């Protein structure tokens, strides 16, 4: 059974550090005990971003949306 492949050159340091900095500004710890996705799952995304103080993403730092050919998400 194939679970994962290997690859090189996939980490874009500029995008990584931009994500790190944006994450450091978020005010809600989604790993904290008691936090639940279901409390916000039905809220508009813009509302959640504002409530958690998630900074906007500069499109230059957005992921390119491609996945390795070996990747197959579980059904």
N, CA, C and O atoms as a Tinker XYZ file with bonds, in Angstrom:
   300  protein
     1  N      0.842000   -1.166000    0.000000    73     2
     2  CA     0.000000    0.000000    0.000000    64     1     3
     3  C      0.901000    1.247000    0.000000    63     2     4     5
     4  O      1.868000    1.318000    0.759000    81     3
     5  N      0.584000    2.201000   -0.834000    73     3     6
     6  CA     1.392000    3.407000   -0.984000    64     5     7
     7  C      0.744000    4.550000   -0.204000    63     6     8     9
     8  O     -0.362000    4.978000   -0.536000    81     7
     9  N      1.422000    5.042000    0.824000    73     7    10
    10  CA     0.870000    6.123000    1.641000    64     9    11
    11  C      1.438000    7.479000    1.285000    63    10    12    13
    12  O      0.730000    8.485000    1.333000    81    11
    13  N      2.705000    7.514000    0.931000    73    11    14
    14  CA     3.333000    8.803000    0.670000    64    13    15
    15  C      4.473000    8.633000   -0.322000    63    14    16    17
    16  O      5.072000    7.562000   -0.421000    81    15
    17  N      4.753000    9.658000   -1.024000    73    15    18
    18  CA     5.877000    9.660000   -1.939000    64    17    19
    19  C      6.934000   10.605000   -1.418000    63    18    20    21
    20  O      6.835000   11.112000   -0.301000    81    19
    21  N      7.921000   10.833000   -2.213000    73    19    22
    22  CA     8.939000   11.804000   -1.819000    64    21    23
    23  C      9.105000   12.813000   -2.940000    63    22    24    25
    24  O      8.811000   12.535000   -4.103000    81    23
    25  N      9.574000   13.963000   -2.572000    73    23    26
    26  CA     9.753000   15.019000   -3.558000    64    25    27
    27  C     10.791000   16.000000   -3.033000    63    26    28    29
    28  O     11.101000   16.006000   -1.842000    81    27
    29  N     11.311000   16.804000   -3.896000    73    27    30
    30  CA    12.246000   17.847000   -3.489000    64    29    31
    31  C     11.839000   19.145000   -4.157000    63    30    32    33
    32  O     11.135000   19.147000   -5.168000    81    31
    33  N     12.287000   20.241000   -3.583000    73    31    34
    34  CA    12.022000   21.548000   -4.178000    64    33    35
    35  C     10.606000   22.044000   -4.028000    63    34    36    37
    36  O     10.198000   22.947000   -4.759000    81    35
    37  N      9.841000   21.488000   -3.109000    73    35    38
    38  CA     8.436000   21.875000   -2.964000    64    37    39
    39  C      8.218000   22.990000   -1.956000    63    38    40    41
    40  O      7.164000   23.625000   -1.961000    81    39
    41  N      9.196000   23.240000   -1.092000    73    39    42
    42  CA     9.030000   24.284000   -0.082000    64    41    43
    43  C      9.483000   25.621000   -0.650000    63    42    44    45
    44  O     10.627000   25.784000   -1.073000    81    43
    45  N      8.570000   26.557000   -0.650000    73    43    46
    46  CA     8.885000   27.922000   -1.068000    64    45    47
    47  C      9.116000   28.716000    0.213000    63    46    48    49
    48  O      8.158000   29.014000    0.926000    81    47
    49  N     10.365000   29.066000    0.522000    73    47    50
    50  CA    10.648000   29.737000    1.793000    64    49    51
    51  C      9.864000   31.033000    1.986000    63    50    52    53
    52  O      9.420000   31.315000    3.099000    81    51
    53  N      9.684000   31.822000    0.942000    73    51    54
    54  CA     8.925000   33.067000    1.084000    64    53    55
    55  C      7.480000   32.781000    1.493000    63    54    56    57
    56  O      6.939000   33.459000    2.367000    81    55
    57  N      6.860000   31.793000    0.873000    73    55    58
    58  CA     5.478000   31.444000    1.217000    64    57    59
    59  C      5.403000   30.853000    2.620000    63    58    60    61
    60  O      4.469000   31.132000    3.372000    81    59
    61  N      6.394000   30.036000    2.966000    73    59    62
    62  CA     6.414000   29.432000    4.295000    64    61    63
    63  C      6.477000   30.502000    5.375000    63    62    64    65
    64  O      5.676000   30.483000    6.309000    81    63
    65  N      7.422000   31.440000    5.260000    73    63    66
    66  CA     7.582000   32.452000    6.300000    64    65    67
    67  C      6.425000   33.441000    6.314000    63    66    68    69
    68  O      6.083000   33.980000    7.367000    81    67
    69  N      5.823000   33.683000    5.162000    73    67    70
    70  CA     4.630000   34.525000    5.136000    64    69    71
    71  C      3.504000   33.840000    5.905000    63    70    72    73
    72  O      2.805000   34.484000    6.687000    81    71
    73  N      3.327000   32.550000    5.688000    73    71    74
    74  CA     2.303000   31.792000    6.414000    64    73    75
    75  C      2.603000   31.784000    7.908000    63    74    76    77
    76  O      1.692000   31.916000    8.725000    81    75
    77  N      3.861000   31.630000    8.263000    73    75    78
    78  CA     4.268000   31.623000    9.669000    64    77    79
    79  C      3.901000   32.950000   10.333000    63    78    80    81
    80  O      3.328000   32.968000   11.423000    81    79
    81  N      4.233000   34.050000    9.675000    73    79    82
    82  CA     3.943000   35.377000   10.220000    64    81    83
    83  C      2.441000   35.619000   10.332000    63    82    84    85
    84  O      1.969000   36.170000   11.327000    81    83
    85  N      1.686000   35.203000    9.303000    73    83    86
    86  CA     0.235000   35.374000    9.359000    64    85    87
    87  C     -0.348000   34.553000   10.498000    63    86    88    89
    88  O     -1.230000   35.021000   11.219000    81    87
    89  N      0.145000   33.329000   10.661000    73    87    90
    90  CA    -0.339000   32.465000   11.734000    64    89    91
    91  C     -0.058000   33.025000   13.111000    63    90    92    93
    92  O     -0.851000   32.839000   14.035000    81    91
    93  N      1.062000   33.708000   13.255000    73    91    94
    94  CA     1.422000   34.300000   14.544000    64    93    95
    95  C      0.470000   35.422000   14.944000    63    94    96    97
    96  O      0.381000   35.765000   16.123000    81    95
    97  N     -0.235000   35.991000   13.986000    73    95    98
    98  CA    -1.175000   37.085000   14.277000    64    97    99
    99  C     -2.576000   36.605000   14.645000    63    98   100   101
   100  O     -3.384000   37.379000   15.158000    81    99
   101  N     -2.862000   35.344000   14.387000    73    99   102
   102  CA    -4.192000   34.795000   14.664000    64   101   103
   103  C     -4.419000   34.737000   16.178000    63   102   104   105
   104  O     -3.519000   34.353000   16.924000    81   103
   105  N     -5.602000   35.112000   16.627000    73   103   106
   106  CA    -5.885000   35.223000   18.055000    64   105   107
   107  C     -6.577000   34.003000   18.657000    63   106   108   109
   108  O     -6.777000   33.954000   19.871000    81   107
   109  N     -6.943000   33.028000   17.847000    73   107   110
   110  CA    -7.653000   31.858000   18.357000    64   109   111
   111  C     -6.807000   30.612000   18.161000    63   110   112   113
   112  O     -6.324000   30.342000   17.061000    81   111
   113  N     -6.630000   29.854000   19.238000    73   111   114
   114  CA    -5.869000   28.610000   19.178000    64   113   115
   115  C     -6.830000   27.476000   18.851000    63   114   116   117
   116  O     -7.586000   27.032000   19.715000    81   115
   117  N     -6.804000   27.012000   17.621000    73   115   118
   118  CA    -7.737000   25.963000   17.198000    64   117   119
   119  C     -7.323000   24.581000   17.710000    63   118   120   121
   120  O     -8.018000   23.593000   17.471000    81   119
   121  N     -6.185000   24.516000   18.418000    73   119   122
   122  CA    -5.770000   23.262000   19.055000    64   121   123
   123  C     -6.074000   23.267000   20.555000    63   122   124   125
   124  O     -5.802000   22.289000   21.250000    81   123
   125  N     -6.632000   24.359000   21.044000    73   123   126
   126  CA    -6.936000   24.471000   22.469000    64   125   127
   127  C     -8.077000   23.530000   22.851000    63   126   128   129
   128  O     -8.990000   23.270000   22.067000    81   127
   129  N     -7.991000   23.035000   24.077000    73   127   130
   130  CA    -9.064000   22.193000   24.584000    64   129   131
   131  C    -10.354000   23.008000   24.620000    63   130   132   133
   132  O    -10.364000   24.141000   25.100000    81   131
   133  N    -11.416000   22.442000   24.124000    73   131   134
   134  CA   -12.692000   23.131000   24.124000    64   133   135
   135  C    -13.041000   23.814000   22.807000    63   134   136   137
   136  O    -14.211000   24.089000   22.543000    81   135
   137  N    -12.024000   24.092000   21.973000    73   135   138
   138  CA   -12.338000   24.691000   20.679000    64   137   139
   139  C    -12.940000   23.609000   19.789000    63   138   140   141
   140  O    -12.475000   22.469000   19.779000    81   139
   141  N    -13.967000   23.976000   19.052000    73   139   142
   142  CA   -14.596000   23.013000   18.154000    64   141   143
   143  C    -14.915000   23.674000   16.820000    63   142   144   145
   144  O    -15.427000   24.792000   16.765000    81   143
   145  N    -14.607000   22.973000   15.771000    73   143   146
   146  CA   -14.901000   23.452000   14.424000    64   145   147
   147  C    -16.388000   23.731000   14.258000    63   146   148   149
   148  O    -16.778000   24.670000   13.565000    81   147
   149  N    -17.211000   22.914000   14.894000    73   147   150
   150  CA   -18.654000   23.018000   14.680000    64   149   151
   151  C    -19.230000   24.324000   15.198000    63   150   152   153
   152  O    -20.329000   24.710000   14.800000    81   151
   153  N    -18.519000   25.006000   16.068000    73   151   154
   154  CA   -18.991000   26.298000   16.568000    64   153   155
   155  C    -18.929000   27.383000   15.496000    63   154   156   157
   156  O    -19.631000   28.390000   15.587000    81   155
   157  N    -18.095000   27.180000   14.490000    73   155   158
   158  CA   -17.943000   28.192000   13.436000    64   157   159
   159  C    -18.191000   27.654000   12.030000    63   158   160   161
   160  O    -18.129000   28.408000   11.058000    81   159
   161  N    -18.470000   26.371000   11.915000    73   159   162
   162  CA   -18.590000   25.744000   10.594000    64   161   163
   163  C    -19.688000   26.369000    9.734000    63   162   164   165
   164  O    -19.576000   26.383000    8.508000    81   163
   165  N    -20.719000   26.872000   10.344000    73   163   166
   166  CA   -21.821000   27.445000    9.564000    64   165   167
   167  C    -21.710000   28.967000    9.409000    63   166   168   169
   168  O    -22.598000   29.597000    8.836000    81   167
   169  N    -20.644000   29.545000    9.909000    73   167   170
   170  CA   -20.445000   30.996000    9.810000    64   169   171
   171  C    -19.800000   31.355000    8.475000    63   170   172   173
   172  O    -19.048000   30.558000    7.915000    81   171
   173  N    -20.087000   32.538000    7.969000    73   171   174
   174  CA   -19.405000   32.967000    6.742000    64   173   175
   175  C    -17.895000   33.067000    6.993000    63   174   176   177
   176  O    -17.465000   33.496000    8.064000    81   175
   177  N    -17.109000   32.673000    6.012000    73   175   178
   178  CA   -15.661000   32.672000    6.153000    64   177   179
   179  C    -15.126000   34.042000    6.548000    63   178   180   181
   180  O    -14.210000   34.139000    7.365000    81   179
   181  N    -15.680000   35.081000    5.985000    73   179   182
   182  CA   -15.227000   36.435000    6.309000    64   181   183
   183  C    -15.430000   36.739000    7.797000    63   182   184   185
   184  O    -14.604000   37.410000    8.416000    81   183
   185  N    -16.529000   36.243000    8.362000    73   183   186
   186  CA   -16.818000   36.441000    9.785000    64   185   187
   187  C    -15.768000   35.747000   10.651000    63   186   188   189
   188  O    -15.266000   36.325000   11.616000    81   187
   189  N    -15.446000   34.518000   10.302000    73   187   190
   190  CA   -14.460000   33.757000   11.073000    64   189   191
   191  C    -13.079000   34.409000   10.955000    63   190   192   193
   192  O    -12.362000   34.536000   11.947000    81   191
   193  N    -12.716000   34.817000    9.753000    73   191   194
   194  CA   -11.420000   35.481000    9.575000    64   193   195
   195  C    -11.326000   36.739000   10.426000    63   194   196   197
   196  O    -10.283000   37.008000   11.023000    81   195
   197  N    -12.397000   37.506000   10.486000    73   195   198
   198  CA   -12.396000   38.731000   11.295000    64   197   199
   199  C    -12.350000   38.386000   12.789000    63   198   200   201
   200  O    -11.587000   38.991000   13.541000    81   199
   201  N    -13.154000   37.428000   13.214000    73   199   202
   202  CA   -13.213000   37.063000   14.630000    64   201   203
   203  C    -11.882000   36.510000   15.123000    63   202   204   205
   204  O    -11.497000   36.760000   16.265000    81   203
   205  N    -11.177000   35.769000   14.285000    73   203   206
   206  CA    -9.900000   35.158000   14.673000    64   205   207
   207  C     -8.717000   36.052000   14.306000    63   206   208   209
   208  O     -7.561000   35.714000   14.559000    81   207
   209  N     -9.028000   37.185000   13.711000    73   207   210
   210  CA    -8.013000   38.163000   13.298000    64   209   211
   211  C     -6.981000   37.546000   12.346000    63   210   212   213
   212  O     -5.775000   37.741000   12.497000    81   211
   213  N     -7.488000   36.803000   11.369000    73   211   214
   214  CA    -6.621000   36.196000   10.355000    64   213   215
   215  C     -6.310000   37.258000    9.315000    63   214   216   217
   216  O     -7.220000   37.771000    8.664000    81   215
   217  N     -5.032000   37.596000    9.150000    73   215   218
   218  CA    -4.682000   38.648000    8.191000    64   217   219
   219  C     -4.983000   38.224000    6.758000    63   218   220   221
   220  O     -4.965000   37.032000    6.451000    81   219
   221  N     -5.259000   39.178000    5.883000    73   219   222
   222  CA    -5.497000   38.833000    4.484000    64   221   223
   223  C     -4.240000   38.233000    3.856000    63   222   224   225
   224  O     -3.119000   38.512000    4.281000    81   223
   225  N     -4.451000   37.414000    2.849000    73   223   226
   226  CA    -3.348000   36.768000    2.138000    64   225   227
   227  C     -3.054000   37.523000    0.860000    63   226   228   229
   228  O     -3.934000   37.710000    0.020000    81   227
   229  N     -1.824000   37.953000    0.719000    73   227   230
   230  CA    -1.364000   38.547000   -0.532000    64   229   231
   231  C     -1.355000   37.432000   -1.571000    63   230   232   233
   232  O     -0.714000   36.406000   -1.341000    81   231
   233  N     -2.035000   37.587000   -2.702000    73   231   234
   234  CA    -2.083000   36.531000   -3.709000    64   233   235
   235  C     -0.703000   36.029000   -4.140000    63   234   236   237
   236  O     -0.577000   34.888000   -4.585000    81   235
   237  N      0.310000   36.846000   -4.019000    73   235   238
   238  CA     1.659000   36.413000   -4.391000    64   237   239
   239  C      2.141000   35.256000   -3.515000    63   238   240   241
   240  O      3.045000   34.517000   -3.906000    81   239
   241  N      1.535000   35.094000   -2.317000    73   239   242
   242  CA     1.952000   34.039000   -1.400000    64   241   243
   243  C      0.976000   32.863000   -1.375000    63   242   244   245
   244  O      1.128000   31.956000   -0.557000    81   243
   245  N     -0.003000   32.865000   -2.241000    73   243   246
   246  CA    -0.980000   31.776000   -2.287000    64   245   247
   247  C     -0.353000   30.517000   -2.881000    63   246   248   249
   248  O      0.554000   30.589000   -3.710000    81   247
   249  N     -0.847000   29.382000   -2.447000    73   247   250
   250  CA    -0.386000   28.110000   -3.008000    64   249   251
   251  C     -0.777000   28.027000   -4.475000    63   250   252   253
   252  O     -1.740000   28.658000   -4.910000    81   251
   253  N     -0.035000   27.258000   -5.218000    73   251   254
   254  CA    -0.304000   27.143000   -6.655000    64   253   255
   255  C     -1.396000   26.140000   -6.961000    63   254   256   257
   256  O     -1.850000   26.061000   -8.103000    81   255
   257  N     -1.827000   25.374000   -5.980000    73   255   258
   258  CA    -2.959000   24.477000   -6.156000    64   257   259
   259  C     -2.652000   23.156000   -6.818000    63   258   260   261
   260  O     -3.573000   22.394000   -7.112000    81   259
   261  N     -1.395000   22.859000   -7.062000    73   259   262
   262  CA    -1.038000   21.587000   -7.677000    64   261   263
   263  C     -0.591000   20.613000   -6.598000    63   262   264   265
   264  O      0.034000   20.999000   -5.610000    81   263
   265  N     -0.921000   19.355000   -6.802000    73   263   266
   266  CA    -0.482000   18.315000   -5.874000    64   265   267
   267  C      0.336000   17.288000   -6.646000    63   266   268   269
   268  O      0.154000   17.145000   -7.855000    81   267
   269  N      1.232000   16.571000   -5.973000    73   267   270
   270  CA     2.028000   15.558000   -6.667000    64   269   271
   271  C      1.131000   14.496000   -7.307000    63   270   272   273
   272  O      0.043000   14.213000   -6.806000    81   271
   273  N      1.582000   13.921000   -8.396000    73   271   274
   274  CA     0.772000   12.939000   -9.127000    64   273   275
   275  C      0.454000   11.703000   -8.293000    63   274   276   277
   276  O     -0.550000   11.037000   -8.543000    81   275
   277  N      1.293000   11.384000   -7.303000    73   275   278
   278  CA     1.067000   10.193000   -6.481000    64   277   279
   279  C      0.010000   10.424000   -5.405000    63   278   280   281
   280  O     -0.476000    9.459000   -4.815000    81   279
   281  N     -0.358000   11.669000   -5.135000    73   279   282
   282  CA    -1.277000   11.966000   -4.039000    64   281   283
   283  C     -2.710000   11.647000   -4.415000    63   282   284   285
   284  O     -3.212000   12.122000   -5.434000    81   283
   285  N     -3.368000   10.843000   -3.595000    73   283   286
   286  CA    -4.776000   10.498000   -3.783000    64   285   287
   287  C     -5.471000   10.626000   -2.444000    63   286   288   289
   288  O     -5.269000    9.771000   -1.582000    81   287
   289  N     -6.290000   11.663000   -2.221000    73   287   290
   290  CA    -6.970000   11.801000   -0.928000    64   289   291
   291  C     -7.929000   10.644000   -0.690000    63   290   292   293
   292  O     -8.456000   10.042000   -1.627000    81   291
   293  N     -8.138000   10.353000    0.570000    73   291   294
   294  CA    -9.069000    9.265000    0.932000    64   293   295
   295  C    -10.489000    9.658000    0.534000    63   294   296   297
   296  O    -10.861000   10.825000    0.655000    81   295
   297  N    -11.281000    8.703000    0.065000    73   295   298
   298  CA   -12.675000    9.017000   -0.315000    64   297   299
   299  C    -13.542000    9.290000    0.894000    63   298   300
   300  O    -14.733000    9.568000    0.750000    81   299
